[in-house]
Each structure stands twice: as C-alpha cells, then as structure tokens.
Amino acid sequence: MHLLPCGRLKMRKSIFIPAAERTELIELPVSSALLRHGQANVLFDTGCHPDVPENPEARWGGLARLMVPIMKPGEHVLAGLAGLGLAPDDIDIVINSHLHPDHCGCNRFFRKATFMCHADEIAAARAPNSEASGYLASEWDEAASTDAISGQRDVFGDGRVTLIPLPGHTPGSIGALTTLDRDGAFLLAGDTVSLRETLDTGVIPKNTWNADALAKSLDEVRRIEAPGTTVVCSHDAKQWETLRKGHDAYE
C-alpha cells in the first residue's frame, strides 16, 4: 500500500470541531492510496484535479470558498503514480470513498479502470440540486465503467480489500479494509473519519449528511479498529505526518 500526497485544503476548523472558533482555519491533507494486489492495481480515491489551484472557482464554483485547495505544482495523484513508475492506464480499479471533488477530481484520467462506488452515492450525486451538497458532475461523472455496490464487497474474494458501507458524511460513503502480509490491517476510512478527534470524541462534524447514520458508522469503525486495525483518517494532518508515503510502502 502506497499513500500518495495530493495537496491540502484550507477550511474552517469549526466545520469538523463545532466548538472551535469560527475564524480559526486548519489545513487538511488530501491523499490517495495505491493498493498493489496480485490481480490488479487499485486506487482508493483520486484527490483533486491538477488544475484546481490555478482557478479554484472555475472548477468548483462556490465550493472553492468553503474549501480552498492548496497544491504545489505536481502535487496530485498522477505525479504520485508516475513517481512509482505507473501511468493512469496501469490502474485497473478506482474506488471512490464518496463523490466530493477532493476525492474524485482525477477520475477522468483513469480511462481503462473500473470504478467502484456505492449505489446510494451515485444516486445522491445525480439528484436534483446535488451541487448544494458538494457534488460536481464535471469532477465525478467520468467513469466509463462503474460497478455500483450496495453492501459489503470483498473485491478479490480473498479478504485483501473489502469495501464497507459507512454512510453518514454522505449517503453512500464507503471505506476499504485492506489486509497486508507484514503490516497488518488498515481501514481507509474516507471522510467518515476526516479527523481522528471525531472518532475519539464522537462529536459529529457540521458537514454531515445524516448525524445518526454517521454515529453508527463511527461505531462500526471502532469495532473494526478494536483488534488492532490502523484507521487511516482522510484529512488528519497530525496522523498524516506519521504515515509512510510514496515509495515507502506498507507491505
């Protein structure tokens, strides 16, 4: 498993921690994960589109005022893959934890991949006025081949990559439970756990579609974590600093 840096977002801290001062800002890492399986190269989330920093509002509209992209040149998933000797056509499967633009912005580049996403997420993204909920068709609706899951899915039938529904942040949010030979189990939790503090305190972020559903999903994450699984939070800067990245893979 290779964790790939994909820039950062600047947002109000109170969105995630409601007790924080409204004026306080935090920077949130954005990432993708490459999973090398014997049968396929799998990408979990694709980060932001490389053009976003040049003119955020041109790509994201008003959403760019709520989450400001901060990316250095070449700080995106395509560059991360190139550093590992891979091109977009080398990716066989793309898993989207959900369809907000910081998680699916590079979907369009993976023309040969099968995309896996929850059916409820696709429905939410296609619903009328979905842009108000952070869905931008120009960012996510690029998949030539989509496998819409409706429940838990063992991708290869060997327990190595299992997709787990974790609704709450969005209707169809999913995580990927990945089991490695040497380093053990990891749950790529997506925005179900943007910050570790959410899991530790149970305080529900403001950018939540359904608070009751998220609370249940957090309980499921805790159940998965209990035997020693490492929960990879999607936007936690403190955890991100401790994780291996790029060539320094988990095995």
Buried (B, 14 or more C-beta within 10 A) or exposed (E): BBBBBBBBBEBBBBBBBEEBEEEEEBEBBBBBBBBEBEEBBBBBBBBBBBBBBEEBEEBBEEBBEBBBBBBEEEBBBBBBBEEBEBEBEBBBBBBBBBBBBBBBBBBBBBEEBBBBBBBBBBEBBEEEEBBEBBBBEEBBBBBEEBBBBEEEBEBBEEEBBBBBBBBBBBBBBBBBBBBBEEBEBBBBBBBBBBBBBBBEEEEBBEBBBBEEBBEBBBEBBEEBBEEEBBBBBBBBEEBBEEBEBEEEBBE
